[in-house]
């Protein structure tokens, strides 16, 4: 399945496109002010940390985690070690 895997200082967030629900999309829009679709469209090239945090938040919601967008935002800054991987995940 199509995935985005964002790793921030060793913490992995795995976003799976096929697992998006209306609830997740609504919560991302409420927290960020933009649609999840818009956020995902921004995760290319020179992406900024606020967009990465939003993708991580969507992944956290998918995983049933308890972190808020604010929790994730305070865990990332311009000195964080960040990797972003795109692809098809056989584990998803």
C-alpha positions as CSV (number, residue, x, y, z in Angstrom):
1,X,0.0,0.0,0.0
2,X,1.1,3.5,-0.7
3,X,2.9,5.0,2.4
4,X,4.8,7.9,3.8
5,X,7.2,7.1,6.6
6,X,8.5,10.0,8.5
7,X,11.2,9.4,11.1
8,X,12.0,12.2,13.6
9,X,15.0,11.7,15.8
10,X,14.4,7.9,15.8
11,X,10.6,8.0,16.2
12,X,8.8,6.5,13.2
13,X,5.4,7.6,11.9
14,X,3.9,5.4,9.2
15,X,1.1,7.0,7.2
16,X,-0.9,4.6,5.0
17,X,-3.1,6.2,2.3
18,X,-5.5,3.3,2.2
19,X,-6.2,3.7,5.9
20,X,-7.5,7.2,5.8
21,X,-10.9,7.7,7.3
22,X,-13.2,10.7,7.3
23,X,-12.6,11.1,11.0
24,X,-8.8,11.3,10.5
25,X,-9.3,13.8,7.6
26,X,-11.6,15.9,9.8
27,X,-9.2,15.9,12.8
28,X,-6.3,16.9,10.6
29,X,-8.3,19.8,9.1
30,X,-9.5,20.9,12.5
31,X,-5.9,20.9,13.9
32,X,-4.2,22.5,10.9
33,X,-6.8,24.5,9.0
34,X,-6.2,22.7,5.8
35,X,-7.4,19.4,4.3
36,X,-5.4,16.2,4.7
37,X,-5.3,16.0,0.9
38,X,-3.6,19.5,0.8
39,X,-1.1,18.4,3.5
40,X,-0.2,15.3,1.6
41,X,0.3,17.3,-1.6
42,X,2.9,19.4,0.2
43,X,5.1,16.5,1.2
44,X,7.4,16.8,-1.7
45,X,10.8,18.4,-2.2
46,X,11.7,21.0,0.3
47,X,8.9,20.3,2.8
48,X,8.8,22.3,6.1
49,X,8.5,20.9,9.6
50,X,4.9,22.1,10.1
51,X,3.8,19.9,7.2
52,X,5.8,17.0,8.4
53,X,4.2,17.4,11.8
54,X,0.8,17.3,10.2
55,X,1.6,14.0,8.3
56,X,2.9,12.5,11.6
57,X,-0.3,13.6,13.4
58,X,-2.3,11.8,10.7
59,X,-0.1,8.7,11.1
60,X,-0.5,8.9,14.9
61,X,-4.3,9.0,14.5
62,X,-4.2,5.9,12.2
63,X,-2.1,4.0,14.7
64,X,-4.6,4.9,17.5
65,X,-1.9,6.8,19.4
66,X,-2.5,9.6,21.9
67,X,-0.2,12.3,20.7
68,X,-1.7,15.6,19.6
69,X,-0.5,17.8,16.8
70,X,1.0,20.1,19.4
71,X,2.9,17.1,21.0
72,X,4.4,16.3,17.6
73,X,5.2,19.9,16.8
74,X,7.3,20.3,19.9
75,X,9.3,17.2,19.1
76,X,10.6,18.6,15.7
77,X,12.7,21.6,14.9
78,X,15.3,22.5,12.3
79,X,18.0,20.6,14.1
80,X,16.0,17.3,14.2
81,X,17.2,14.3,12.3
82,X,14.4,13.7,9.8
83,X,13.9,11.2,7.1
84,X,11.0,10.9,4.7
85,X,10.4,7.7,2.7
86,X,7.7,7.1,0.1
87,X,6.6,3.9,-1.4
88,X,4.6,0.7,-1.2
89,X,4.8,-1.0,2.2
90,X,4.2,-4.7,2.3
91,X,3.5,-4.5,6.0
92,X,0.6,-2.1,5.6
